[in-house]
Amino acid sequence: MKSSLIAVLLAAGFAASAQAAPATPSAPADLDLGITYYSRVLTPEGVTRESRYEEKMLRRPGHVWVERVLAPSTDAHAGHKHGDNTKVALKTSTAATQHEHKHFNPVLIPRHVMLEKNTVRVEYIDAHDKIVVSIPKAEYENVNFDGSWENSFYLLDPKLVAAMPLSKQASNVTGARWREVEKNGVFQRILWDEQKQIPLIIESGDRANTFYRRVDVKLQPTISKAQPWANLQNYAQREYSDYLD
């Protein structure tokens, strides 16, 4: 999961110009989103590497819920056993060996980001094993979280988006406008929904075609009543350190 899409926007070293940004709406819309990430890189060896994955996101006042869309066979638990678990071919006193230590994989279980009294907290909720894993600030980098509420709630900081120049590219989405910047052959483009306060498309790449990244955000037509972060009274509480070697 990418918690900081602003890293995509600023990957080429751009800084937003210091312009006055319009005020963020006091009550941004609740949103259910489907997000697709795509990247393509041409290596110095001439090999093109592509990756694509999808996430589902719920945006509510004070809460952001993000979960990866996984293959049906994926065992999505907070802790998975790490070891060989392999039967020994030759007859020995032990027919199998197994290392029981569990490792935490933040991609496999949903992330819950909260804003409480201007303080950001992040946890992972494993509904299968009924476990809540709290992440201390010192470990944010290890779970690819930048600590920014704006980057979580809006996907990009609205003030930085507003500071980007408007593009000449026409938008076919009512209420959304393209913003674009290019420098030294590297471009960045955003289709920003002014009303919903969310990017619909984020693109970055270079004219030499050595890299390209795109994020597509699809607004779901209905808002679910689900609050998967609620009713956790019977869940066990764990710390990130519980999964370290």
Sequence and secondary structure as in RCSB ss.txt:
>XXXX:A:sequence
MKSSLIAVLLAAGFAASAQAAPATPSAPADLDLGITYYSRVLTPEGVTRESRYEEKMLRRPGHVWVERVLAPSTD
AHAGHKHGDNTKVALKTSTAATQHEHKHFNPVLIPRHVMLEKNTVRVEYIDAHDKIVVSIPKAEYENVNFDGSWE
NSFYLLDPKLVAAMPLSKQASNVTGARWREVEKNGVFQRILWDEQKQIPLIIESGDRANTFYRRVDVKLQPTISK
AQPWANLQNYAQREYSDYLD
>XXXX:A:secstr
  S THHHHTTTS            SS   EEEEEEEEEEEE TTS EEEEEEEEEEEEETTEEEEEE   TT  
  SEEE S   B SS  S SB     EEE TTTS EEEEEETTEEEEEEEETTTTEEEE  GGGGGGGT    HH
HHHSSS HHHHHTS B SS   STTEEEEEEEETTEEEEEEEETTTTEEEEEEEEETT SEEEEEEEEE SS   
  TTS  TTSEEEEGGGG  
